[in-house]
Amino acid sequence: MPDAPRRVLRNTTWLLFGEVASRLLAAGYQVLLARYLGTALFGEFTLAMALAAILGIVSDLGLTSLTVREVSRNRGAPWSIAAPAMRSRALLAV
């Protein structure tokens, strides 16, 4: 097997292993947290996390895609594009 396909296969295997391990650890963490907090507090925690996830998506407003596109077009000065985008994202997060 040539070197490039072998490297792709190895990297894909490690990525799959990392994803599976991450999800198993997250599931275990959720079980432990649910047992520790109890039904009512775990429900409140889950609601808060869901709202934070939704607000995080809304606060992005496409800035990430726009920043990536503009930086890839203008590679000479990435911080002149990225810095204002980060400031805007920080203001939207508040």
Phi and psi in degrees as GROMACS dihedral restraints (atoms count N, CA, C in turn):
[ dihedral_restraints ]
;  ai    aj    ak    al  type     phi  dphi    fc
    3     4     5     6     1   -61.2    20    10
    4     5     6     7     1   164.1    20    10
    6     7     8     9     1   -64.8    20    10
    7     8     9    10     1   -43.8    20    10
    9    10    11    12     1   -63.4    20    10
   10    11    12    13     1   -49.7    20    10
   12    13    14    15     1   -62.8    20    10
   13    14    15    16     1   -35.1    20    10
   15    16    17    18     1   -64.8    20    10
   16    17    18    19     1   -41.1    20    10
   18    19    20    21     1   -66.6    20    10
   19    20    21    22     1   -39.9    20    10
   21    22    23    24     1   -62.8    20    10
   22    23    24    25     1   -44.5    20    10
   24    25    26    27     1   -62.4    20    10
   25    26    27    28     1   -43.9    20    10
   27    28    29    30     1   -63.5    20    10
   28    29    30    31     1   -44.8    20    10
   30    31    32    33     1   -65.6    20    10
   31    32    33    34     1   -39.2    20    10
   33    34    35    36     1   -64.5    20    10
   34    35    36    37     1   -39.7    20    10
   36    37    38    39     1   -63.0    20    10
   37    38    39    40     1   -45.1    20    10
   39    40    41    42     1   -64.8    20    10
   40    41    42    43     1   -38.8    20    10
   42    43    44    45     1   -64.4    20    10
   43    44    45    46     1   -43.5    20    10
   45    46    47    48     1   -62.4    20    10
   46    47    48    49     1   -44.5    20    10
   48    49    50    51     1   -60.1    20    10
   49    50    51    52     1   -43.4    20    10
   51    52    53    54     1   -63.2    20    10
   52    53    54    55     1   -41.4    20    10
   54    55    56    57     1   -64.9    20    10
   55    56    57    58     1   -45.5    20    10
   57    58    59    60     1   -63.4    20    10
   58    59    60    61     1   -45.2    20    10
   60    61    62    63     1   -62.6    20    10
   61    62    63    64     1   -42.4    20    10
   63    64    65    66     1   -62.0    20    10
   64    65    66    67     1   -44.0    20    10
   66    67    68    69     1   -68.4    20    10
   67    68    69    70     1   -37.3    20    10
   69    70    71    72     1   -65.9    20    10
   70    71    72    73     1   -42.9    20    10
   72    73    74    75     1   -64.2    20    10
   73    74    75    76     1   -40.5    20    10
   75    76    77    78     1   -63.9    20    10
   76    77    78    79     1   -40.8    20    10
   78    79    80    81     1   -65.0    20    10
   79    80    81    82     1   -42.5    20    10
   81    82    83    84     1   -63.0    20    10
   82    83    84    85     1   -39.6    20    10
   84    85    86    87     1   -63.1    20    10
   85    86    87    88     1   -41.8    20    10
   87    88    89    90     1   -63.9    20    10
   88    89    90    91     1   -39.9    20    10
   90    91    92    93     1   -64.0    20    10
   91    92    93    94     1   -47.2    20    10
   93    94    95    96     1   -63.0    20    10
   94    95    96    97     1   -41.3    20    10
   96    97    98    99     1   -65.1    20    10
   97    98    99   100     1   -40.7    20    10
   99   100   101   102     1   -63.6    20    10
  100   101   102   103     1   -41.2    20    10
  102   103   104   105     1   -67.3    20    10
  103   104   105   106     1   -37.9    20    10
  105   106   107   108     1   -72.2    20    10
  106   107   108   109     1   -44.2    20    10
  108   109   110   111     1   -81.6    20    10
  109   110   111   112     1   -30.0    20    10
  111   112   113   114     1    89.3    20    10
  112   113   114   115     1   173.8    20    10
  114   115   116   117     1   -64.1    20    10
  115   116   117   118     1   -51.2    20    10
  117   118   119   120     1   -66.7    20    10
  118   119   120   121     1   -48.8    20    10
  120   121   122   123     1   -68.0    20    10
  121   122   123   124     1   -34.0    20    10
  123   124   125   126     1   -67.5    20    10
  124   125   126   127     1   -35.8    20    10
  126   127   128   129     1   -62.6    20    10
  127   128   129   130     1   -43.3    20    10
  129   130   131   132     1   -64.6    20    10
  130   131   132   133     1   -41.5    20    10
  132   133   134   135     1   -62.1    20    10
  133   134   135   136     1   -44.0    20    10
  135   136   137   138     1   -64.5    20    10
  136   137   138   139     1   -40.8    20    10
  138   139   140   141     1   -62.1    20    10
  139   140   141   142     1   -44.0    20    10
  141   142   143   144     1   -63.0    20    10
  142   143   144   145     1   -40.9    20    10
  144   145   146   147     1   -67.3    20    10
  145   146   147   148     1   -38.6    20    10
  147   148   149   150     1   -65.3    20    10
  148   149   150   151     1   -43.5    20    10
  150   151   152   153     1   -64.2    20    10
  151   152   153   154     1   -39.7    20    10
  153   154   155   156     1   -62.8    20    10
  154   155   156   157     1   -39.1    20    10
  156   157   158   159     1   -66.3    20    10
  157   158   159   160     1   -43.3    20    10
  159   160   161   162     1   -65.5    20    10
  160   161   162   163     1   -45.4    20    10
  162   163   164   165     1   -66.3    20    10
  163   164   165   166     1   -31.6    20    10
  165   166   167   168     1   -64.9    20    10
  166   167   168   169     1   -38.4    20    10
  168   169   170   171     1   -68.6    20    10
  169   170   171   172     1   -44.0    20    10
  171   172   173   174     1   -66.4    20    10
  172   173   174   175     1   -38.4    20    10
  174   175   176   177     1   -70.6    20    10
  175   176   177   178     1   -16.9    20    10
  177   178   179   180     1   -69.5    20    10
  178   179   180   181     1   -43.0    20    10
  180   181   182   183     1    51.8    20    10
  181   182   183   184     1    30.4    20    10
  183   184   185   186     1    80.4    20    10
  184   185   186   187     1     7.0    20    10
  186   187   188   189     1   -64.2    20    10
  187   188   189   190     1   -34.9    20    10
  189   190   191   192     1   -63.9    20    10
  190   191   192   193     1   -48.2    20    10
  192   193   194   195     1   -63.5    20    10
  193   194   195   196     1   -42.2    20    10
  195   196   197   198     1   -63.3    20    10
  196   197   198   199     1   -43.3    20    10
  198   199   200   201     1   -64.6    20    10
  199   200   201   202     1   -44.8    20    10
  201   202   203   204     1   -61.1    20    10
  202   203   204   205     1   -44.4    20    10
  204   205   206   207     1   -63.1    20    10
  205   206   207   208     1   -45.3    20    10
  207   208   209   210     1   -70.7    20    10
  208   209   210   211     1   -37.1    20    10
  210   211   212   213     1   -66.9    20    10
  211   212   213   214     1   -38.5    20    10
  213   214   215   216     1   -68.6    20    10
  214   215   216   217     1   -28.0    20    10
  216   217   218   219     1   -77.0    20    10
  217   218   219   220     1   -36.5    20    10
  219   220   221   222     1  -121.1    20    10
  220   221   222   223     1    79.6    20    10
  222   223   224   225     1   -75.0    20    10
  223   224   225   226     1   -12.5    20    10
  225   226   227   228     1   -70.6    20    10
  226   227   228   229     1   -32.2    20    10
  228   229   230   231     1  -138.4    20    10
  229   230   231   232     1    72.4    20    10
  231   232   233   234     1   -66.3    20    10
  232   233   234   235     1   -33.4    20    10
  234   235   236   237     1   -71.6    20    10
  235   236   237   238     1   -23.9    20    10
  237   238   239   240     1   -68.2    20    10
  238   239   240   241     1   -20.3    20    10
  240   241   242   243     1  -100.3    20    10
  241   242   243   244     1   -42.4    20    10
  243   244   245   246     1   -70.9    20    10
  244   245   246   247     1   -38.2    20    10
  246   247   248   249     1   -62.1    20    10
  247   248   249   250     1   -49.8    20    10
  249   250   251   252     1   -62.6    20    10
  250   251   252   253     1   -34.4    20    10
  252   253   254   255     1   -65.2    20    10
  253   254   255   256     1   -40.4    20    10
  255   256   257   258     1   -66.1    20    10
  256   257   258   259     1   -39.7    20    10
  258   259   260   261     1   -63.6    20    10
  259   260   261   262     1   -43.7    20    10
  261   262   263   264     1   -61.8    20    10
  262   263   264   265     1   -42.8    20    10
  264   265   266   267     1   -64.0    20    10
  265   266   267   268     1   -40.2    20    10
  267   268   269   270     1   -64.6    20    10
  268   269   270   271     1   -40.8    20    10
  270   271   272   273     1   -67.2    20    10
  271   272   273   274     1   -38.9    20    10
  273   274   275   276     1   -68.0    20    10
  274   275   276   277     1   -29.1    20    10
  276   277   278   279     1   -70.5    20    10
  277   278   279   280     1   -25.3    20    10
